[in-house]
């Protein structure tokens, strides 16, 4: 089977994969590509050990995966420079920021016209998402992954 390289994050993928499960880049969507990290051509990317880090689970119509939430957080939006890119017209270019906090993840509205909802309540400024709660960003669902869950 043939492989391809994600133009956004450098992940090696099978040719028939429509989405990169590392950075959620969708190959069918033509958008400006901004690399997540700069790698020299031919450099082998080392897998990082994320044991003990807070992880967020993301379920979209085209992907279902979990990502570690770095200390400086993740930006979710439609823009190609976001950490998590959602290719939905209702999503703002920079929709929300997710930052790890004691007891959960701080969800901050970055000026979205269609605010994300946490437990069916609109996030107008910032709200703390705790384990067991669900954040809805225009149909894509986010929740804190339980300890030991993969």
BELNORWO-V367281 format. One line per field, one symbol per residue. ss: DSSP state (H for helix, E for strand, L for the rest). A space follows every 10 residues. Layout:
ss=???
//
This chain:
ss=LLEEELLLLL LEEELLLLEL LLLLLELLLL LLLLLLLLLL LLLLLLLLLL LLLLEEEEEL LLLEEEEELL LLLEEEELLL LLLEELLLLL LLLLLEEEEE ELLEEEEEEL LLLLLLEELL EELLLEEEEL LLLLEEELLE EEEELLLLLL
//
